[in-house]
């Protein structure tokens, strides 16, 4: 059953959104959007609130890809991987969706949101974490 007014009300979606499909009476009805151009579709992006816990940074190694990159304390581990051409998993880029979670093999990292340090064996959100020294991720 279609909600009255479907297609005429505003819709809010996180990030870039391409289209909506709705099945009515056995047929699909599609409404396509081009990255927020439709006046009925509103996209939103968020930024995380970061803590200021010092000026660490370090060399991030990616174990499976055998790549390394040196980053400062303001660069996320997700951005570090992207810098060296690794296809890092991600979704929201703010630590909510859990798509970016990877295992930390060695070294310390810091979560931007809380300032908490994590160590080897921990599963971390790469989109909201930075190196607190040399570290290795399993990807």
OpenMM code with the backbone's topology and positions (N, CA, C; nanometers):
from openmm import Vec3, app, unit

residues = "UNK UNK UNK UNK UNK UNK UNK UNK UNK UNK UNK UNK UNK UNK UNK UNK UNK UNK UNK UNK UNK UNK UNK UNK UNK UNK UNK UNK UNK UNK UNK UNK UNK UNK UNK UNK UNK UNK UNK UNK UNK UNK UNK UNK UNK UNK UNK UNK UNK UNK UNK UNK UNK UNK UNK UNK UNK UNK UNK UNK UNK UNK UNK UNK UNK UNK UNK UNK UNK UNK UNK UNK UNK UNK UNK UNK UNK UNK UNK UNK UNK UNK UNK UNK UNK UNK UNK UNK UNK UNK UNK UNK UNK UNK UNK UNK UNK UNK UNK UNK UNK UNK UNK UNK UNK UNK UNK UNK UNK UNK UNK UNK UNK UNK UNK UNK UNK UNK UNK UNK UNK UNK UNK UNK UNK UNK UNK UNK UNK UNK UNK UNK UNK UNK UNK UNK UNK UNK UNK".split()
positions = [
    Vec3(0.0847, -0.1181, 0.0000),
    Vec3(0.0000, 0.0000, 0.0000),
    Vec3(0.0889, 0.1239, 0.0000),
    Vec3(0.0553, 0.2201, -0.0800),
    Vec3(0.1332, 0.3431, -0.0890),
    Vec3(0.0815, 0.4435, 0.0122),
    Vec3(0.1741, 0.5050, 0.0789),
    Vec3(0.1401, 0.6115, 0.1722),
    Vec3(0.0919, 0.7316, 0.0901),
    Vec3(-0.0203, 0.7941, 0.1248),
    Vec3(-0.0684, 0.9104, 0.0492),
    Vec3(0.0394, 1.0181, 0.0386),
    Vec3(0.0537, 1.0717, -0.0810),
    Vec3(0.1509, 1.1783, -0.1010),
    Vec3(0.2906, 1.1290, -0.1324),
    Vec3(0.3080, 0.9939, -0.1500),
    Vec3(0.4416, 0.9450, -0.1814),
    Vec3(0.4896, 1.0107, -0.3096),
    Vec3(0.6092, 1.0543, -0.3083),
    Vec3(0.6660, 1.1191, -0.4254),
    Vec3(0.6508, 1.2703, -0.4209),
    Vec3(0.5735, 1.3188, -0.3267),
    Vec3(0.5547, 1.4628, -0.3166),
    Vec3(0.6057, 1.5184, -0.1844),
    Vec3(0.6540, 1.4328, -0.0973),
    Vec3(0.7059, 1.4806, 0.0305),
    Vec3(0.8586, 1.4776, 0.0276),
    Vec3(0.9178, 1.5548, 0.1137),
    Vec3(1.0641, 1.5607, 0.1217),
    Vec3(1.1174, 1.4316, 0.1819),
    Vec3(1.2358, 1.3924, 0.1412),
    Vec3(1.3000, 1.2716, 0.1907),
    Vec3(1.4411, 1.3092, 0.2345),
    Vec3(1.4831, 1.2579, 0.3487),
    Vec3(1.6155, 1.2875, 0.4009),
    Vec3(1.6976, 1.1590, 0.4047),
    Vec3(1.8163, 1.1599, 0.3439),
    Vec3(1.9039, 1.0429, 0.3372),
    Vec3(2.0458, 1.0845, 0.3706),
    Vec3(2.1218, 0.9967, 0.4398),
    Vec3(2.2627, 1.0280, 0.4655),
    Vec3(2.3464, 1.0076, 0.3409),
    Vec3(2.4418, 1.0945, 0.3163),
    Vec3(2.5364, 1.0791, 0.2065),
    Vec3(2.4729, 1.0916, 0.0701),
    Vec3(2.5354, 1.0284, -0.0293),
    Vec3(2.4857, 1.0342, -0.1662),
    Vec3(2.3858, 0.9221, -0.1866),
    Vec3(2.2744, 0.9515, -0.2477),
    Vec3(2.1683, 0.8532, -0.2677),
    Vec3(2.1227, 0.8612, -0.4118),
    Vec3(2.1040, 0.7470, -0.4765),
    Vec3(2.0752, 0.7473, -0.6185),
    Vec3(1.9275, 0.7309, -0.6504),
    Vec3(1.8545, 0.6431, -0.5849),
    Vec3(1.7148, 0.6248, -0.6234),
    Vec3(1.6332, 0.5472, -0.5218),
    Vec3(1.5024, 0.5530, -0.5386),
    Vec3(1.4091, 0.4804, -0.4530),
    Vec3(1.3238, 0.3929, -0.5432),
    Vec3(1.3071, 0.2672, -0.5073),
    Vec3(1.2184, 0.1774, -0.5808),
    Vec3(1.1008, 0.1419, -0.4928),
    Vec3(0.9826, 0.1445, -0.5487),
    Vec3(0.8623, 0.1128, -0.4740),
    Vec3(0.7799, 0.0148, -0.5565),
    Vec3(0.7407, -0.0986, -0.4967),
    Vec3(0.6636, -0.2000, -0.5681),
    Vec3(0.5153, -0.1783, -0.5394),
    Vec3(0.4386, -0.1550, -0.6452),
    Vec3(0.2955, -0.1314, -0.6328),
    Vec3(0.2232, -0.2184, -0.7354),
    Vec3(0.1277, -0.2965, -0.6882),
    Vec3(0.0493, -0.3833, -0.7762),
    Vec3(0.1369, -0.4673, -0.8681),
    Vec3(0.2427, -0.5230, -0.8141),
    Vec3(0.3302, -0.6103, -0.8909),
    Vec3(0.4267, -0.5406, -0.9842),
    Vec3(0.4292, -0.4079, -0.9874),
    Vec3(0.5210, -0.3333, -1.0745),
    Vec3(0.6115, -0.2458, -0.9893),
    Vec3(0.7348, -0.2285, -1.0368),
    Vec3(0.8291, -0.1411, -0.9686),
    Vec3(0.8157, 0.0006, -1.0234),
    Vec3(0.8124, 0.0962, -0.9349),
    Vec3(0.8121, 0.2375, -0.9711),
    Vec3(0.9397, 0.2983, -0.9126),
    Vec3(1.0192, 0.3590, -0.9974),
    Vec3(1.1477, 0.4136, -0.9543),
    Vec3(1.1477, 0.5643, -0.9633),
    Vec3(1.2117, 0.6253, -0.8688),
    Vec3(1.2334, 0.7696, -0.8710),
    Vec3(1.3828, 0.7892, -0.8518),
    Vec3(1.4483, 0.8473, -0.9501),
    Vec3(1.5933, 0.8623, -0.9455),
    Vec3(1.6333, 1.0046, -0.9079),
    Vec3(1.7443, 1.0109, -0.8391),
    Vec3(1.7985, 1.1392, -0.7958),
    Vec3(1.9448, 1.1438, -0.8367),
    Vec3(1.9937, 1.2592, -0.8638),
    Vec3(2.1352, 1.2742, -0.8965),
    Vec3(2.2065, 1.3483, -0.7848),
    Vec3(2.2457, 1.2769, -0.6845),
    Vec3(2.3294, 1.3260, -0.5761),
    Vec3(2.2778, 1.4553, -0.5145),
    Vec3(2.1495, 1.4564, -0.4772),
    Vec3(2.0946, 1.5693, -0.4040),
    Vec3(2.0379, 1.6788, -0.4912),
    Vec3(2.0306, 1.6598, -0.6242),
    Vec3(1.9817, 1.7657, -0.7119),
    Vec3(1.8299, 1.7814, -0.7008),
    Vec3(1.7571, 1.6718, -0.6781),
    Vec3(1.6121, 1.6807, -0.6660),
    Vec3(1.5762, 1.7700, -0.5480),
    Vec3(1.4774, 1.8556, -0.5667),
    Vec3(1.4385, 1.9443, -0.4569),
    Vec3(1.3625, 1.8703, -0.3480),
    Vec3(1.3141, 1.7478, -0.3761),
    Vec3(1.2436, 1.6696, -0.2754),
    Vec3(1.3362, 1.5821, -0.1918),
    Vec3(1.4596, 1.5637, -0.2372),
    Vec3(1.5536, 1.4796, -0.1658),
    Vec3(1.6614, 1.5658, -0.1026),
    Vec3(1.6824, 1.5442, 0.0244),
    Vec3(1.7841, 1.6201, 0.0979),
    Vec3(1.8868, 1.5214, 0.1513),
    Vec3(2.0127, 1.5444, 0.1205),
    Vec3(2.1180, 1.4589, 0.1739),
    Vec3(2.1912, 1.5360, 0.2827),
    Vec3(2.2443, 1.4612, 0.3764),
    Vec3(2.3160, 1.5254, 0.4854),
    Vec3(2.4418, 1.4466, 0.5167),
    Vec3(2.5443, 1.5167, 0.5585),
    Vec3(2.6693, 1.4559, 0.6010),
    Vec3(2.7005, 1.5100, 0.7392),
    Vec3(2.7721, 1.4311, 0.8139),
    Vec3(2.8039, 1.4686, 0.9507),
    Vec3(2.9542, 1.4722, 0.9708),
    Vec3(2.9962, 1.5413, 1.0726),
    Vec3(3.1368, 1.5422, 1.1110),
    Vec3(3.1441, 1.4992, 1.2567),
    Vec3(3.2465, 1.4256, 1.2909),
    Vec3(3.2602, 1.3795, 1.4278),
    Vec3(3.3214, 1.4892, 1.5136),
    Vec3(3.2890, 1.4877, 1.6412),
    Vec3(3.3515, 1.5790, 1.7365),
    Vec3(3.4816, 1.5135, 1.7812),
    Vec3(3.5941, 1.5766, 1.7555),
    Vec3(3.7244, 1.5177, 1.7863),
    Vec3(3.7776, 1.5687, 1.9192),
    Vec3(3.8522, 1.4837, 1.9873),
    Vec3(3.9192, 1.5244, 2.1101),
    Vec3(4.0606, 1.5693, 2.0739),
    Vec3(4.1227, 1.6450, 2.1613),
    Vec3(4.2602, 1.6873, 2.1387),
    Vec3(4.3463, 1.6202, 2.2443),
    Vec3(4.4025, 1.5057, 2.2108),
    Vec3(4.4791, 1.4280, 2.3068),
    Vec3(4.6274, 1.4228, 2.2735),
    Vec3(4.6774, 1.5194, 2.2001),
    Vec3(4.8202, 1.5189, 2.1727),
    Vec3(4.8516, 1.5104, 2.0253),
    Vec3(4.9799, 1.5066, 1.9967),
    Vec3(5.0287, 1.5132, 1.8593),
    Vec3(5.1063, 1.3867, 1.8275),
    Vec3(5.0358, 1.2722, 1.8110),
    Vec3(5.1043, 1.1456, 1.7913),
    Vec3(5.1370, 1.1197, 1.6448),
    Vec3(5.0485, 1.0493, 1.5756),
    Vec3(5.0782, 1.0098, 1.4391),
    Vec3(5.1743, 0.8925, 1.4368),
    Vec3(5.2164, 0.8522, 1.3197),
    Vec3(5.3104, 0.7419, 1.3076),
    Vec3(5.3007, 0.6759, 1.1721),
    Vec3(5.3700, 0.5640, 1.1592),
    Vec3(5.3680, 0.4872, 1.0349),
    Vec3(5.2603, 0.3798, 1.0474),
    Vec3(5.1677, 0.3787, 0.9519),
    Vec3(5.0614, 0.2788, 0.9496),
    Vec3(5.0966, 0.1753, 0.8438),
    Vec3(5.1036, 0.0493, 0.8856),
    Vec3(5.1314, -0.0609, 0.7931),
    Vec3(5.0016, -0.1379, 0.7705),
    Vec3(4.9827, -0.1819, 0.6480),
    Vec3(4.8648, -0.2601, 0.6116),
    Vec3(4.9151, -0.3998, 0.5788),
    Vec3(4.8912, -0.4938, 0.6695),
    Vec3(4.9546, -0.6254, 0.6668),
    Vec3(4.9297, -0.7042, 0.5384),
    Vec3(4.8070, -0.7189, 0.4962),
    Vec3(4.7762, -0.8020, 0.3797),
    Vec3(4.8212, -0.7344, 0.2502),
    Vec3(4.8034, -0.6020, 0.2433),
    Vec3(4.8401, -0.5264, 0.1221),
    Vec3(4.9889, -0.4989, 0.1128),
    Vec3(5.0611, -0.5138, 0.2243),
    Vec3(5.2048, -0.4875, 0.2308),
    Vec3(5.2384, -0.3443, 0.1895),
    Vec3(5.1582, -0.2485, 0.2399),
    Vec3(5.1836, -0.1066, 0.2129),
    Vec3(5.1988, -0.0337, 0.3448),
    Vec3(5.2702, 0.0793, 0.3403),
    Vec3(5.2912, 0.1619, 0.4590),
    Vec3(5.2749, 0.3079, 0.4228),
    Vec3(5.2340, 0.3877, 0.5213),
    Vec3(5.2228, 0.5318, 0.5013),
    Vec3(5.2431, 0.6010, 0.6359),
    Vec3(5.3107, 0.7141, 0.6328),
    Vec3(5.3284, 0.7923, 0.7551),
    Vec3(5.2189, 0.8987, 0.7603),
    Vec3(5.1519, 0.9076, 0.8745),
    Vec3(5.0425, 1.0042, 0.8892),
    Vec3(5.0596, 1.0859, 1.0160),
    Vec3(4.9928, 1.2013, 1.0175),
    Vec3(4.9918, 1.2830, 1.1382),
    Vec3(4.8733, 1.2421, 1.2256),
    Vec3(4.8575, 1.3069, 1.3388),
    Vec3(4.7531, 1.2685, 1.4337),
    Vec3(4.6135, 1.3121, 1.3920),
    Vec3(4.6026, 1.3933, 1.2873),
    Vec3(4.4714, 1.4388, 1.2413),
    Vec3(4.4177, 1.3548, 1.1258),
    Vec3(4.4968, 1.2625, 1.0737),
    Vec3(4.4566, 1.1790, 0.9606),
    Vec3(4.4006, 1.0474, 1.0116),
    Vec3(4.2808, 1.0115, 0.9667),
    Vec3(4.2223, 0.8850, 1.0101),
    Vec3(4.2923, 0.7685, 0.9422),
    Vec3(4.2791, 0.6520, 1.0023),
    Vec3(4.3361, 0.5308, 0.9437),
    Vec3(4.2675, 0.4984, 0.8109),
    Vec3(4.1405, 0.5308, 0.7991),
    Vec3(4.0676, 0.5135, 0.6735),
    Vec3(4.1291, 0.5993, 0.5633),
    Vec3(4.1548, 0.7263, 0.5936),
    Vec3(4.2174, 0.8163, 0.4963),
    Vec3(4.3586, 0.7697, 0.4614),
    Vec3(4.4300, 0.7165, 0.5598),
    Vec3(4.5663, 0.6675, 0.5365),
    Vec3(4.5656, 0.5533, 0.4355),
    Vec3(4.4727, 0.4605, 0.4513),
    Vec3(4.4619, 0.3495, 0.3576),
    Vec3(4.4271, 0.3967, 0.2180),
    Vec3(4.3354, 0.4912, 0.2108),
    Vec3(4.2965, 0.5457, 0.0805),
    Vec3(4.4132, 0.6170, 0.0122),
    Vec3(4.5005, 0.6811, 0.0908),
    Vec3(4.6168, 0.7514, 0.0349),
    Vec3(4.7107, 0.6580, -0.0401),
    Vec3(4.7209, 0.5331, 0.0063),
    Vec3(4.8127, 0.4386, -0.0579),
    Vec3(4.7391, 0.3417, -0.1514),
    Vec3(4.6146, 0.3733, -0.1838),
    Vec3(4.5416, 0.2967, -0.2841),
    Vec3(4.4711, 0.1722, -0.2361),
    Vec3(4.4523, 0.1592, -0.1058),
    Vec3(4.3810, 0.0424, -0.0526),
    Vec3(4.2312, 0.0723, -0.0540),
    Vec3(4.1525, -0.0221, -0.0995),
    Vec3(4.0071, -0.0064, -0.0985),
    Vec3(3.9572, -0.0384, 0.0415),
    Vec3(3.9527, 0.0639, 0.1238),
    Vec3(3.9123, 0.0495, 0.2634),
    Vec3(3.7597, 0.0401, 0.2724),
    Vec3(3.7081, -0.0479, 0.3586),
    Vec3(3.5631, -0.0533, 0.3774),
    Vec3(3.5168, 0.0680, 0.4582),
    Vec3(3.4042, 0.1280, 0.4186),
    Vec3(3.3491, 0.2391, 0.4951),
    Vec3(3.2029, 0.2575, 0.4584),
    Vec3(3.1330, 0.3313, 0.5418),
    Vec3(2.9926, 0.3637, 0.5169),
    Vec3(2.9674, 0.5090, 0.5529),
    Vec3(2.9570, 0.5360, 0.6816),
    Vec3(2.9156, 0.6687, 0.7271),
    Vec3(3.0311, 0.7659, 0.7496),
    Vec3(3.1517, 0.7160, 0.7709),
    Vec3(3.2705, 0.7962, 0.8023),
    Vec3(3.2593, 0.8726, 0.9341),
    Vec3(3.1772, 0.8228, 1.0259),
    Vec3(3.1681, 0.8867, 1.1575),
    Vec3(3.1530, 0.7865, 1.2717),
    Vec3(3.1818, 0.6582, 1.2468),
    Vec3(3.1844, 0.5588, 1.3534),
    Vec3(3.0513, 0.5005, 1.3948),
    Vec3(2.9477, 0.5182, 1.3156),
    Vec3(2.8161, 0.4681, 1.3536),
    Vec3(2.7846, 0.3343, 1.2885),
    Vec3(2.8096, 0.3204, 1.1585),
    Vec3(2.7606, 0.2039, 1.0826),
    Vec3(2.8427, 0.0771, 1.1043),
    Vec3(2.9641, 0.0871, 1.1538),
    Vec3(3.0535, -0.0260, 1.1810),
    Vec3(3.1068, -0.0949, 1.0553),
    Vec3(3.0893, -0.0355, 0.9384),
    Vec3(3.1386, -0.0952, 0.8143),
    Vec3(3.2912, -0.0936, 0.8090),
    Vec3(3.3536, 0.0043, 0.8692),
    Vec3(3.4986, 0.0230, 0.8586),
    Vec3(3.5791, -0.0525, 0.9638),
    Vec3(3.5159, -0.1317, 1.0475),
    Vec3(3.5850, -0.1980, 1.1584),
    Vec3(3.6863, -0.3005, 1.1067),
    Vec3(3.8100, -0.2866, 1.1545),
    Vec3(3.9196, -0.3786, 1.1201),
    Vec3(3.9938, -0.4187, 1.2465),
    Vec3(4.0724, -0.5252, 1.2371),
    Vec3(4.1533, -0.5708, 1.3508),
    Vec3(4.2856, -0.4967, 1.3543),
    Vec3(4.3224, -0.4532, 1.4725),
    Vec3(4.4527, -0.3890, 1.4945),
    Vec3(4.5514, -0.4983, 1.5308),
    Vec3(4.6522, -0.5199, 1.4455),
    Vec3(4.7496, -0.6262, 1.4697),
    Vec3(4.8574, -0.5850, 1.5682),
    Vec3(4.9039, -0.4602, 1.5568),
    Vec3(5.0079, -0.4144, 1.6497),
    Vec3(5.0038, -0.2633, 1.6598),
    Vec3(5.0601, -0.2142, 1.7688),
    Vec3(5.0719, -0.0707, 1.7898),
    Vec3(4.9494, -0.0076, 1.8523),
    Vec3(4.9627, 0.1190, 1.8915),
    Vec3(4.8514, 0.1916, 1.9542),
    Vec3(4.7767, 0.2803, 1.8545),
    Vec3(4.6479, 0.2920, 1.8738),
    Vec3(4.5685, 0.3894, 1.7986),
    Vec3(4.4786, 0.4626, 1.8981),
    Vec3(4.4295, 0.5790, 1.8553),
    Vec3(4.3441, 0.6620, 1.9400),
    Vec3(4.2124, 0.6876, 1.8681),
    Vec3(4.1020, 0.6702, 1.9406),
    Vec3(3.9684, 0.7004, 1.8885),
    Vec3(3.9463, 0.8503, 1.9020),
    Vec3(3.9161, 0.9187, 1.7903),
    Vec3(3.8939, 1.0637, 1.7920),
    Vec3(3.7791, 1.1038, 1.8827),
    Vec3(3.6742, 1.0220, 1.8888),
    Vec3(3.5541, 1.0603, 1.9618),
    Vec3(3.5761, 1.0655, 2.1114),
    Vec3(3.6466, 0.9679, 2.1650),
    Vec3(3.6628, 0.9591, 2.3106),
    Vec3(3.8037, 0.9896, 2.3575),
    Vec3(3.9005, 0.9770, 2.2679),
    Vec3(4.0401, 0.9931, 2.3079),
    Vec3(4.0991, 0.8643, 2.3635),
    Vec3(4.0187, 0.7560, 2.3718),
    Vec3(4.0655, 0.6287, 2.4260),
    Vec3(4.1682, 0.5637, 2.3341),
    Vec3(4.2682, 0.5032, 2.3962),
    Vec3(4.3711, 0.4298, 2.3226),
    Vec3(4.3275, 0.2842, 2.3077),
    Vec3(4.3604, 0.2244, 2.1933),
    Vec3(4.3331, 0.0824, 2.1685),
    Vec3(4.4637, 0.0149, 2.1318),
    Vec3(4.4724, -0.1146, 2.1606),
    Vec3(4.5946, -0.1881, 2.1344),
    Vec3(4.5719, -0.3128, 2.0506),
    Vec3(4.6776, -0.3909, 2.0323),
    Vec3(4.6716, -0.5113, 1.9492),
    Vec3(4.5560, -0.6031, 1.9899),
    Vec3(4.4895, -0.6577, 1.8863),
    Vec3(4.3775, -0.7481, 1.9110),
    Vec3(4.2430, -0.6785, 1.9135),
    Vec3(4.2432, -0.5470, 1.9325),
    Vec3(4.1165, -0.4731, 1.9352),
    Vec3(4.0633, -0.4558, 1.7936),
    Vec3(3.9309, -0.4510, 1.7834),
    Vec3(3.8668, -0.4177, 1.6556),
    Vec3(3.8334, -0.2697, 1.6627),
    Vec3(3.8749, -0.1951, 1.5610),
    Vec3(3.8646, -0.0495, 1.5665),
    Vec3(3.7895, 0.0072, 1.4464),
    Vec3(3.7277, 0.1218, 1.4676),
    Vec3(3.6640, 0.1972, 1.3591),
    Vec3(3.7721, 0.2811, 1.2926),
    Vec3(3.8119, 0.2462, 1.1713),
    Vec3(3.9198, 0.3181, 1.1044),
    Vec3(3.8799, 0.4601, 1.0654),
    Vec3(3.7507, 0.4873, 1.0542),
    Vec3(3.7070, 0.6209, 1.0109),
    Vec3(3.7151, 0.7244, 1.1225),
    Vec3(3.7278, 0.6811, 1.2469),
    Vec3(3.7340, 0.7756, 1.3580),
    Vec3(3.8539, 0.7485, 1.4485),
    Vec3(3.9585, 0.6865, 1.3916),
    Vec3(4.0775, 0.6539, 1.4699),
    Vec3(4.2029, 0.6993, 1.3972),
    Vec3(4.3032, 0.7368, 1.4762),
    Vec3(4.4317, 0.7801, 1.4218),
    Vec3(4.5440, 0.7062, 1.4911),
    Vec3(4.6584, 0.7040, 1.4273),
    Vec3(4.7752, 0.6370, 1.4858),
    Vec3(4.8270, 0.7145, 1.6054),
    Vec3(4.8635, 0.6404, 1.7102),
    Vec3(4.9304, 0.6982, 1.8271),
    Vec3(5.0717, 0.6438, 1.8350),
    Vec3(5.1317, 0.6232, 1.7224),
    Vec3(5.2611, 0.5591, 1.7086),
    Vec3(5.2521, 0.4653, 1.5890),
    Vec3(5.3554, 0.3886, 1.5661),
    Vec3(5.3541, 0.2957, 1.4532),
    Vec3(5.2549, 0.1835, 1.4805),
    Vec3(5.1729, 0.1496, 1.3817),
    Vec3(5.0728, 0.0454, 1.4016),
    Vec3(5.0519, -0.0327, 1.2725),
    Vec3(4.9878, -0.1504, 1.2867),
    Vec3(4.9608, -0.2379, 1.1722),
    Vec3(4.8150, -0.2806, 1.1746),
    Vec3(4.7483, -0.2656, 1.0606),
    Vec3(4.6093, -0.3072, 1.0449),
    Vec3(4.6020, -0.4301, 0.9562),
    Vec3(4.5051, -0.5161, 0.9831),
    Vec3(4.4884, -0.6379, 0.9040),
    Vec3(4.3966, -0.6109, 0.7864),
    Vec3(4.4539, -0.5610, 0.6784),
    Vec3(4.3831, -0.5396, 0.5524),
    Vec3(4.4838, -0.5333, 0.4399),
] * unit.nanometer
topology = app.Topology()
chain = topology.addChain("A")
for resn in residues:
    res = topology.addResidue(resn, chain)
    for name in ("N", "CA", "C"):
        topology.addAtom(name, app.Element.getBySymbol(name[0]), res)
